[in-house]
């Protein structure tokens, strides 16, 4: 019954918002002696995001930190809705929602920490990564089986595509 409810919510999603640290990365921050910040992104997550975009779902990023690494990665994925330095993520969410003219029900959010909850409580589908804080997991609609930066984004992208009847078509396209 729970899966049916999640699939119903996922079938309505037109945009998914990802946090970065702890969701698209493991949450570890590598900072060199020169102050340069390094992050590791999962290529499977990135390809899942590209397939989801190809199926018609838009992707956005709302993150508390500001990073050239994130800008570069999002540009390579074709993601134009990027909100950095969002200490109160509700502000970015409100602005984004107005720009794309979508309802809460049509938006999903993937988070890992309590700073994500103020947005997660509004969206149509709130998702926690497996490595999320227990309080976030408690309040999410669904927790994916993968950790942040370790396939969590790919898992939710494929779940949404499956709920919308697009997953098999996307996968089969690689056999053409």
C-alpha positions as CSV (number, residue, x, y, z in Angstrom):
1,X,0.0,0.0,0.0
2,X,2.8,2.4,0.8
3,X,4.6,1.7,-2.5
4,X,1.4,2.4,-4.3
5,X,1.0,5.8,-2.6
6,X,4.7,6.7,-3.4
7,X,4.3,5.7,-7.0
8,X,1.1,7.8,-7.2
9,X,3.0,10.8,-5.9
10,X,6.0,10.2,-8.2
11,X,3.7,9.9,-11.2
12,X,2.8,13.6,-10.8
13,X,6.4,15.0,-10.5
14,X,7.4,17.5,-13.1
15,X,10.5,18.8,-11.3
16,X,12.9,17.3,-8.7
17,X,15.1,19.4,-6.5
18,X,18.4,18.0,-5.1
19,X,20.5,19.2,-2.2
20,X,24.2,18.7,-3.0
21,X,26.3,17.8,0.1
22,X,25.1,14.5,1.5
23,X,22.8,13.9,-1.5
24,X,24.7,14.2,-4.7
25,X,28.0,13.7,-2.8
26,X,28.8,11.6,0.3
27,X,28.8,14.8,2.3
28,X,32.6,14.8,2.8
29,X,34.3,18.1,2.0
30,X,37.9,17.9,0.7
31,X,39.7,21.2,1.0
32,X,43.3,21.6,-0.2
33,X,46.0,23.7,1.4
34,X,45.3,26.3,-1.2
35,X,41.7,26.5,0.0
36,X,40.4,24.8,-3.2
37,X,37.3,22.6,-2.4
38,X,36.9,19.2,-4.0
39,X,33.8,17.1,-4.2
40,X,33.2,13.6,-5.7
41,X,30.0,13.1,-7.7
42,X,28.7,9.7,-8.8
43,X,28.6,9.2,-12.6
44,X,25.7,6.8,-12.3
45,X,23.7,9.5,-10.4
46,X,24.6,12.0,-13.1
47,X,23.4,9.7,-15.9
48,X,20.2,9.0,-14.0
49,X,19.6,12.7,-13.8
50,X,20.2,13.1,-17.5
51,X,17.8,10.3,-18.3
52,X,15.1,11.9,-16.0
53,X,15.5,15.2,-17.8
54,X,15.2,13.3,-21.2
55,X,11.9,11.9,-19.9
56,X,10.6,15.4,-19.4
57,X,11.2,16.0,-15.7
58,X,13.2,19.2,-14.8
59,X,15.9,19.2,-12.2
60,X,16.9,21.9,-9.8
61,X,19.5,22.3,-7.1
62,X,19.1,24.1,-3.8
63,X,22.2,24.0,-1.6
64,X,23.4,25.9,1.4
65,X,27.0,26.2,0.2
66,X,28.5,28.0,-2.8
67,X,31.0,26.2,-4.9
68,X,32.6,26.5,-8.3
69,X,32.7,22.7,-8.3
70,X,28.9,22.5,-8.1
71,X,28.5,25.1,-10.8
72,X,30.8,23.1,-13.1
73,X,29.0,19.8,-12.4
74,X,25.5,21.2,-12.9
75,X,26.5,22.9,-16.1
76,X,27.8,19.5,-17.4
77,X,24.5,18.0,-16.6
78,X,22.5,20.8,-18.3
79,X,20.9,21.9,-15.0
80,X,20.1,25.6,-15.1
81,X,18.0,26.0,-11.9
82,X,20.9,26.4,-9.4
83,X,20.3,28.1,-6.0
84,X,23.5,28.3,-4.0
85,X,24.2,29.9,-0.6
86,X,20.6,29.1,0.5
87,X,20.8,29.1,4.3
88,X,17.0,29.2,4.3
89,X,16.1,26.9,1.5
90,X,12.5,28.0,1.5
91,X,13.5,31.3,-0.1
92,X,15.1,29.5,-3.1
93,X,12.2,27.1,-3.3
94,X,9.6,30.0,-3.4
95,X,11.6,31.7,-6.1
96,X,12.0,28.6,-8.1
97,X,8.3,27.6,-7.8
98,X,7.3,31.0,-9.2
99,X,9.8,30.8,-12.1
100,X,8.6,27.3,-13.2
101,X,5.0,27.8,-12.4
102,X,4.5,24.4,-10.7
103,X,2.5,23.4,-7.7
104,X,4.0,21.7,-4.6
105,X,2.4,18.5,-5.7
106,X,4.4,18.5,-8.9
107,X,7.7,18.9,-7.2
108,X,10.0,16.4,-5.4
109,X,12.8,17.2,-3.1
110,X,15.8,15.0,-2.1
111,X,17.6,15.8,1.2
112,X,19.7,14.4,3.9
113,X,19.8,16.9,6.8
114,X,17.4,18.9,9.0
115,X,18.1,22.1,6.9
116,X,16.2,20.3,4.1
117,X,13.0,19.7,6.1
118,X,11.5,23.2,5.7
119,X,11.2,22.5,1.9
120,X,10.6,18.8,2.2
121,X,7.4,19.4,4.2
122,X,5.8,21.3,1.3
123,X,6.7,19.3,-1.8
124,X,4.5,16.5,-3.3
125,X,7.2,13.9,-2.8
126,X,9.9,14.2,-0.1
127,X,12.8,11.9,-0.4
128,X,15.6,11.1,2.1
129,X,18.8,9.3,1.1
130,X,19.7,6.2,3.2
131,X,22.5,8.1,4.9
132,X,20.2,11.0,6.0
133,X,19.8,12.1,9.6
134,X,17.2,9.8,11.3
135,X,14.9,12.8,11.9
136,X,14.9,13.5,8.2
137,X,14.2,9.9,7.4
138,X,11.3,10.0,9.9
139,X,9.7,12.9,8.1
140,X,10.3,11.9,4.4
141,X,7.7,10.2,2.2
142,X,10.3,7.7,1.2
143,X,13.9,6.8,2.0
144,X,15.9,5.3,-0.9
145,X,18.2,2.4,-0.3
146,X,21.4,4.1,-1.4
147,X,23.5,6.6,0.4
148,X,24.1,10.2,-0.8
149,X,26.8,10.2,-3.5
150,X,26.5,6.5,-3.8
151,X,23.5,6.0,-6.2
152,X,20.7,7.7,-4.2
153,X,20.0,10.2,-7.0
154,X,19.9,7.5,-9.7
155,X,17.5,5.4,-7.5
156,X,15.0,8.2,-7.2
157,X,15.3,9.2,-10.8
158,X,14.5,5.7,-11.9
159,X,11.6,5.4,-9.4
160,X,10.0,8.6,-10.9
161,X,10.6,7.4,-14.5
162,X,9.1,4.0,-13.6
163,X,6.0,5.7,-11.9
164,X,5.5,7.8,-15.1
165,X,5.9,4.8,-17.4
166,X,9.2,6.1,-18.9
167,X,11.9,3.9,-17.3
168,X,11.8,1.0,-19.7
169,X,11.7,3.3,-22.8
170,X,14.8,5.2,-21.5
171,X,16.7,2.0,-20.7
172,X,15.8,0.2,-24.0
173,X,16.9,3.3,-26.0
174,X,20.5,2.2,-25.2
175,X,20.0,-1.0,-27.2
176,X,19.1,0.8,-30.4
